[in-house]
Each structure stands twice: as structure tokens, then as C-alpha cells.
Amino acid sequence: MNLSNHLATIPSELTDDRLTLAEDGTQLIYTYDAKAGNTGIAELIKKLGERGIDFKDLQTKESSLEEYFCHFSRESIVNIRAIRTIYAFEMARLWDTIVQSLLAPVISTSLYFGCFWIGDRIAHDRY
């Protein structure tokens, strides 16, 4: 949330593990699970209004796998097993794509020509 006015600290009534104040004091950052039934956003906005804390803009952002990877890489906490797992998954997906896009049409075309060749041979043998 981009606040209308600078905020020095988060009021004690709003202290929550999921709510943090940006360093410049102009943004409140609320972390929540988007898949949860109750995210708590409505309650937070209501509490902010009750305390006279106005905001001018509200942004939502869903973190991606790439952001997590970059975050952990910057902090030198790289999980080698996770990297290997992701690599193995992506390589398996690549091979599936190769089979689907190259091998399947080759087999299909071969069967198509084979059927017509056999049909042609049968037709020539009759006459």
C-alpha cells in the first residue's frame, strides 16, 4: 500500500508478522496467502481507516519461482537439491516436447505413407 502520508512506525494495534513498513515510511507491505479463504486484507484496510492512516494506491503482486531463486542466490543460500530437481524437471519436459513435436509427426507420416503404399500394392495385385 502506498501511503498518503509518511509513517514513522507501525501502530502497536497493527503489529503483525505479515505487516511491515518500508524503509522510507511511505509503504506498508502486507504478506498473505492468495489461496487462503480469508486473506485479512479487508480487516487491515478497516483498521487503517479507523486509525486515520490513508493510502493512495494498493498493489498486489504474486511472487514467482524466479524471484525466490534470485532472492536465495543473493543471500548465498542456494539449495543444490532444489536446483537439481528443477533442472531434472525441465529436462524431462524438454524431452517430452521433442517427442511430441518431432517423433510423433514422423511416426504419423510414416504410417500414412505405409497405408497408401500397401493399398497401392493391393490395387496393383488385383489387376
C-alpha positions as CSV (number, residue, x, y, z in Angstrom):
1,M,0.0,0.0,0.0
2,N,1.3,3.4,-0.9
3,L,0.5,5.7,2.0
4,S,-0.7,9.2,1.6
5,N,1.5,10.4,4.5
6,H,4.8,9.4,5.8
7,L,4.6,6.9,8.7
8,A,7.4,6.6,11.2
9,T,6.4,3.3,12.8
10,I,3.5,0.8,12.5
11,P,1.0,1.5,15.3
12,S,1.0,-1.2,18.0
13,E,-2.6,-2.2,17.2
14,L,-1.5,-3.2,13.7
15,T,1.7,-5.0,14.7
16,D,1.5,-8.3,12.8
17,D,4.1,-10.7,11.5
18,R,2.7,-10.2,8.0
19,L,2.8,-6.4,8.0
20,T,6.0,-4.4,7.5
21,L,6.8,-0.8,6.9
22,A,9.2,0.1,4.0
23,E,12.4,1.9,4.9
24,D,11.2,5.3,3.6
25,G,7.9,5.1,5.6
26,T,5.7,5.6,2.6
27,Q,4.6,2.0,2.0
28,L,3.1,-0.8,4.1
29,I,3.8,-4.3,2.9
30,Y,1.3,-7.0,3.8
31,T,2.2,-10.6,3.0
32,Y,-0.6,-13.1,2.6
33,D,-1.5,-16.4,1.1
34,A,-3.6,-15.7,-2.0
35,K,-5.1,-19.2,-1.9
36,A,-6.3,-18.8,1.7
37,G,-10.0,-18.3,2.3
38,N,-9.5,-15.2,4.4
39,T,-6.5,-13.1,3.4
40,G,-7.1,-10.5,6.1
41,I,-6.9,-7.6,3.6
42,A,-10.4,-6.3,4.3
43,E,-9.7,-6.2,8.1
44,L,-6.4,-4.5,7.6
45,I,-8.0,-1.7,5.4
46,K,-10.7,-1.3,8.0
47,K,-8.1,-1.0,10.9
48,L,-6.1,1.5,8.9
49,G,-9.2,3.7,8.3
50,E,-10.0,3.6,12.0
51,R,-6.6,4.9,12.9
52,G,-6.7,7.6,10.2
53,I,-4.0,6.1,8.1
54,D,-4.9,6.8,4.4
55,F,-3.4,5.2,1.4
56,K,-3.4,6.4,-2.2
57,D,-2.7,3.2,-4.0
58,L,-3.0,-0.5,-3.4
59,Q,-0.9,-3.0,-5.3
60,T,-0.9,-6.8,-5.3
61,K,2.0,-8.9,-6.5
62,E,2.4,-12.7,-6.7
63,S,5.9,-13.9,-6.3
64,S,7.4,-16.1,-9.0
65,L,9.8,-19.0,-8.8
66,E,12.4,-16.8,-10.4
67,E,12.1,-14.2,-7.7
68,Y,12.6,-16.8,-5.0
69,F,15.6,-18.2,-6.8
70,C,17.2,-14.8,-7.2
71,H,16.5,-13.9,-3.6
72,F,18.2,-17.0,-2.3
73,S,21.1,-16.6,-4.7
74,R,21.8,-13.1,-3.5
75,E,22.0,-14.4,0.1
76,S,24.2,-17.3,-0.9
77,I,21.7,-19.8,0.4
78,V,21.4,-22.0,-2.6
79,N,19.7,-25.3,-2.2
80,I,21.5,-27.6,-4.6
81,R,18.9,-30.3,-4.3
82,A,16.2,-27.8,-5.4
83,I,18.3,-26.7,-8.4
84,R,18.9,-30.3,-9.5
85,T,15.2,-31.1,-9.1
86,I,14.1,-28.1,-11.2
87,Y,16.8,-28.9,-13.8
88,A,15.6,-32.6,-14.0
89,F,12.0,-31.5,-14.3
90,E,12.8,-29.0,-17.1
91,M,14.9,-31.5,-18.9
92,A,12.1,-34.2,-18.7
93,R,9.7,-31.6,-20.1
94,L,12.1,-30.7,-22.9
95,W,12.3,-34.4,-23.9
96,D,8.6,-34.7,-23.8
97,T,8.3,-31.7,-26.1
98,I,10.8,-33.1,-28.5
99,V,9.0,-36.4,-28.7
100,Q,5.6,-34.7,-29.2
101,S,6.8,-32.2,-31.8
102,L,9.3,-34.3,-33.8
103,L,8.8,-38.0,-33.2
104,A,5.0,-38.1,-33.3
105,P,4.7,-36.4,-36.7
106,V,7.4,-38.7,-38.2
107,I,5.6,-41.8,-37.0
108,S,2.2,-40.5,-38.2
109,T,3.6,-39.6,-41.6
110,S,5.3,-43.0,-41.9
111,L,2.0,-44.8,-41.1
112,Y,0.2,-42.6,-43.6
113,F,2.6,-43.4,-46.4
114,G,2.8,-47.1,-45.4
115,C,-1.0,-47.5,-45.6
116,F,-1.1,-45.9,-49.1
117,W,1.8,-48.0,-50.2
118,I,0.1,-51.2,-49.0
119,G,-3.1,-50.0,-50.6
120,D,-1.4,-49.3,-53.9
121,R,0.3,-52.8,-53.8
122,I,-3.1,-54.4,-53.2
123,A,-4.7,-52.5,-56.0
124,H,-1.9,-53.4,-58.5
125,D,-2.0,-57.1,-57.5
126,R,-5.8,-57.3,-58.3
127,Y,-5.5,-56.0,-61.8
